[in-house]
Each structure stands twice: as structure tokens, then as C-alpha cells.
């Protein structure tokens, strides 16, 4: 393929990624080092999709930087509590892969103003009843002790008899989650 056509294709691909908001969330390593950690007050959270299969539902949570400055997220979100309609439930959270969600390696994600990052929360529904639906979770961005609430989670779950509900959480990823 002639060089001018390859350059044009590359330019179109970069423009398409920019239109999807992929490039808006990530900056260079130098900028990542200078951006402060994201605080709960600089982020809004919204459930933007989910997936399920083999008794393993997952919900995708998209975070938007609502501040006027870039901020960074590192590693994994910390789920500090989980709630159903009947109240707070005991959970056991594992960081790492969530079945039916893309695998995300822990890293530092710099989120520009109005940019996005996401993570997935997964559960299991193959244990004996009762089946509950987690309506909301509270989450602390990585090293922060303060938290924000993710509402309308809609994540069904069961637990081993007498034990906490097992939840999994992926690392933060740049951009928006895959379409479900």
C-alpha cells in the first residue's frame, strides 16, 4: 500500500478513536505523574452496561471526571459496602478478572476533564438461594479513604450458605467500557 494511503488510514483511525472518547481519557506518562489522584468529588459514576453468562453477571461502571483538572486512578477501585433493597450486605471482594468482562491489567489511568474511565463488578448466581440484587455500592478510588456511591447497579448475586457474597472487581481502564 502506498505511504500516503497508509498515513490517511492512520489519520482516520486516530480521528475515529478520538470521536469515541478513547484518547480523551489517557495522557502521557509525564502528565500522569503530575496529575493528582481523583477524589470522589471530582468523579460521577454511572452504570453503563453489563454482561452475563454461566451464572456470572457483571455490571460496567463508567466514571466521568467532572472537575476542571486532570486526575489519576491507580489499580483497583475499593468497594467499601454493598446494598440490596433489604439493606447492607456482607461482601468479600476479589481484585482481578471478572468473568464476562474484559481483562484489565492494573495501571495508572489519567482522566482528563469530561474524560472517562471504567471498571466492572461481577458476582455469582450459582449458589443456593436466596438470590439478591445489589442496588448500590460505595467505592473508594484506589488510595482514597473517601468514597462515592454507584446507584442502580442491578447486579444479581447469591452466596455460599452463611458466607459473604463474593464480588469481583476489575482494575480501572481508560475510556468507556465495551458495548454490552
C-alpha positions as CSV (number, residue, x, y, z in Angstrom):
1,X,0.0,0.0,0.0
2,X,1.4,3.4,-0.9
3,X,2.6,5.5,2.1
4,X,0.1,8.3,1.5
5,X,-2.8,5.8,1.8
6,X,-1.3,4.3,5.0
7,X,-1.0,7.8,6.5
8,X,-4.5,8.6,5.6
9,X,-5.9,5.4,7.1
10,X,-3.9,6.0,10.3
11,X,-5.3,9.6,10.5
12,X,-8.8,8.3,10.0
13,X,-8.3,5.6,12.7
14,X,-7.0,8.2,15.2
15,X,-9.9,10.5,14.4
16,X,-12.4,7.6,15.0
17,X,-10.8,6.8,18.3
18,X,-11.0,10.5,19.3
19,X,-14.7,10.6,18.4
20,X,-15.3,7.6,20.6
21,X,-13.6,9.3,23.5
22,X,-10.8,6.8,23.7
23,X,-8.0,9.2,23.5
24,X,-9.6,11.8,25.8
25,X,-9.1,9.8,28.9
26,X,-5.4,9.0,28.7
27,X,-2.4,11.2,28.7
28,X,1.3,10.7,28.6
29,X,3.3,9.2,31.5
30,X,4.8,12.6,32.4
31,X,1.3,14.1,32.7
32,X,0.1,11.1,34.7
33,X,2.9,11.6,37.2
34,X,1.8,15.2,37.8
35,X,-2.0,14.8,37.9
36,X,-3.4,14.5,41.4
37,X,-5.3,11.4,42.5
38,X,-9.0,11.5,41.6
39,X,-11.2,12.4,44.5
40,X,-14.8,11.2,44.9
41,X,-16.0,14.8,44.4
42,X,-14.3,15.0,41.0
43,X,-16.0,11.9,39.7
44,X,-19.5,11.0,38.7
45,X,-20.4,7.3,38.4
46,X,-23.0,5.6,36.3
47,X,-23.8,2.0,35.3
48,X,-23.5,1.9,31.6
49,X,-23.9,-1.8,30.7
50,X,-23.3,-5.3,31.8
51,X,-23.0,-8.9,30.7
52,X,-23.8,-12.3,32.0
53,X,-23.1,-15.9,31.2
54,X,-22.5,-19.2,33.1
55,X,-24.1,-17.7,36.3
56,X,-21.6,-14.9,36.4
57,X,-23.3,-11.4,35.9
58,X,-21.2,-8.3,35.6
59,X,-22.0,-4.6,35.6
60,X,-19.9,-1.9,34.0
61,X,-19.4,1.4,35.8
62,X,-18.3,4.4,33.9
63,X,-16.6,7.3,35.8
64,X,-16.6,10.8,34.4
65,X,-14.1,13.5,35.6
66,X,-16.4,16.4,36.4
67,X,-13.6,18.7,37.6
68,X,-11.7,21.2,35.5
69,X,-8.3,19.4,36.1
70,X,-7.0,16.0,35.0
71,X,-6.8,13.4,37.8
72,X,-5.5,9.9,38.0
73,X,-6.8,6.5,39.1
74,X,-4.4,3.7,40.0
75,X,-5.0,0.0,40.3
76,X,-8.4,-1.2,41.6
77,X,-11.4,0.6,43.0
78,X,-12.1,-0.4,46.6
79,X,-15.7,-1.5,47.2
80,X,-16.4,-0.4,50.8
81,X,-20.0,-1.5,51.1
82,X,-22.8,-3.1,49.0
83,X,-26.6,-2.7,49.4
84,X,-29.7,-4.5,48.4
85,X,-33.3,-3.3,48.9
86,X,-33.2,-5.0,52.3
87,X,-30.1,-3.2,53.5
88,X,-26.3,-3.5,53.6
89,X,-24.9,-7.0,52.8
90,X,-21.7,-8.6,53.8
91,X,-19.4,-9.0,50.8
92,X,-16.0,-10.4,50.0
93,X,-14.3,-8.5,47.2
94,X,-11.5,-10.0,45.0
95,X,-9.4,-7.8,42.7
96,X,-8.7,-9.2,39.3
97,X,-10.5,-10.7,36.3
98,X,-14.3,-10.7,36.3
99,X,-15.9,-13.4,34.1
100,X,-17.8,-11.9,31.2
101,X,-15.9,-8.6,31.4
102,X,-12.7,-7.7,29.5
103,X,-9.5,-8.4,31.4
104,X,-7.8,-5.2,32.5
105,X,-4.3,-5.1,33.9
106,X,-3.7,-2.7,36.8
107,X,-2.1,0.6,35.8
108,X,-2.4,4.3,36.3
109,X,-5.2,6.0,34.2
110,X,-5.2,9.7,33.8
111,X,-8.7,11.1,33.3
112,X,-8.9,14.5,31.6
113,X,-11.8,16.9,32.4
114,X,-15.0,15.3,30.9
115,X,-12.9,12.2,30.2
116,X,-13.9,8.7,31.2
117,X,-12.6,5.6,32.9
118,X,-14.4,2.4,33.8
119,X,-14.4,-0.8,35.9
120,X,-16.5,-3.9,36.1
121,X,-18.1,-5.5,39.2
122,X,-19.0,-9.2,38.9
123,X,-21.0,-11.7,41.1
124,X,-22.1,-15.3,41.1
125,X,-25.6,-16.6,40.9
126,X,-25.0,-20.4,41.0
127,X,-25.1,-20.8,44.8
128,X,-28.3,-21.8,46.6
129,X,-31.0,-19.1,47.2
130,X,-31.7,-16.5,48.3
131,X,-30.9,-14.5,45.2
132,X,-30.5,-10.8,45.9
133,X,-29.9,-7.8,43.6
134,X,-27.3,-5.3,44.6
135,X,-28.8,-1.9,44.0
136,X,-25.8,0.2,45.0
137,X,-22.2,0.0,46.1
138,X,-19.9,2.5,47.7
139,X,-16.5,2.8,46.1
140,X,-13.2,4.5,47.1
141,X,-10.9,5.4,44.2
142,X,-7.7,3.5,44.8
143,X,-5.8,5.1,47.7
144,X,-8.5,7.4,48.8
145,X,-10.4,6.7,52.0
146,X,-13.4,8.8,50.9
147,X,-16.0,7.1,48.7
148,X,-18.7,7.7,46.2
149,X,-21.9,5.8,45.6
150,X,-22.8,3.8,42.4
151,X,-26.6,3.6,42.2
152,X,-28.8,1.4,40.0
153,X,-26.2,-1.4,39.9
154,X,-28.8,-4.1,39.3
155,X,-26.3,-6.9,40.0
156,X,-27.9,-10.3,40.9
157,X,-25.9,-12.4,43.4
158,X,-26.0,-15.5,45.6
159,X,-23.6,-16.6,48.3
160,X,-22.4,-19.8,49.9
161,X,-24.6,-20.6,52.9
162,X,-23.5,-18.5,55.9
163,X,-20.8,-16.6,54.0
164,X,-20.3,-13.2,52.4
165,X,-21.5,-12.5,48.9
166,X,-18.4,-12.9,46.6
167,X,-17.8,-9.9,44.3
168,X,-15.0,-9.4,41.8
169,X,-13.8,-6.1,40.5
170,X,-11.5,-5.2,37.6
171,X,-8.8,-2.6,37.6
172,X,-9.6,0.9,36.3
173,X,-9.4,1.1,32.5
174,X,-9.3,4.2,30.2
175,X,-12.3,5.3,28.1
176,X,-15.7,3.7,28.2
177,X,-16.5,0.0,28.7
178,X,-17.3,-2.2,25.7
179,X,-20.9,-2.1,24.5
180,X,-22.9,-4.9,26.1
